[in-house]
Amino acid sequence: MGDSHGPGRSEPADALGAGWERHRPAVFGVAYRLLGSVADAEDVTQDVWLRAAGADLRDVGDLHAWLVTVAARRSYDILKSARFRRETYVGPWLPEPLLTGPDASQPVLVDESVSSAMLLIMEELSPPERVAFVLHDVFGLEFGRIAEVLDVSVPGARQLASRARRRVAGAKRSAPQASKAERERVLTAFRAAYETGDLAGLVRLLHPDVVYVTDGGGKVSAARRLISGGERVAEVMVRTGRQWQPDRIDFAEIGGELALVFQREGRVYSVDTVQITGGLISAYRRVMNPDKLARI
């Protein structure tokens, strides 16, 4: 996108260039939160840049809101069609891991709404509810703009956001977020047990009703159904650990939370995020689809 500062640019385009890097994380961020895909969010960000570069922005009073609105409208179109793609996806679908923190190549506004758990909660919302919630509760856009994106009335936009907020709050109450220190403690112990094939150690770290989800997308060998139960999940993990024999298991910040990155033969073969309840892992989510790991 650095090529945009060429000769012959108009004053509005120059003004956009000056503000683009400041607003770009929000443009990418709204698209990622709505789509759960880094690749799609990058495409939307590029589309917004091209749209903005070709527009007369002299009468735009709030460039940030304008750019976020354009990104939301484009994402909404993709989100509606993505529902069909989800139905034909091979095996469980998980959000594409987003590398955050100091090593991230993609700057993004980070809060709990980019975590894998929150993205899966929002996946249960209808596309209009998801858009209304993200734009209002995360990005603070006024309901007039949200109504334009969704082609509904302002009261309708308020109702969509309110309904989404209640559903999200209910899901969060049933799965409260663990502290950073607790997450680090649990994952450190888990990594040690996994590396040594310590079945009993893994069982102690897993909630009795833990759910294990793997997303291979039909591209690699992965379980196509959820696996549940502490002992059963621990047995599967010990078995896969022996089969895959990772060279390294690193910590990384994914979606604003500590996660595990498994590497073998010099490449990333899985990114694993967890949900922790009462000091135990209650959900273990493993992304193995290579298309979703290309940016890690």
ABEGO torsion letter per residue (X at the ends): XAAAABBGBBAAAAAAAAAAAAAAAAAAAAAAAAAGBAAAAAAAAAAAAAAAAABBAAABABAAAAAAAAAAAAAAAAAAAAAAAAAABBEBBBBBBBBBEAABABBBBBBAAABAAAAAAAAABBAAAAAAAAAAAAAGBBAAAAAAAAGBBAAAAAAAAAAAAAAAAAAAAABBBBBAAAAAAAAAAAAAAAAAGBAAAAAAABBAABBBBBBAGGABBBBABBBBEAAAAAAAAAAAAAAAGBABBBBBBBGGBBBBBBBBGGBBABBBBBBBBGGBBABBBBBABAAAAAAX
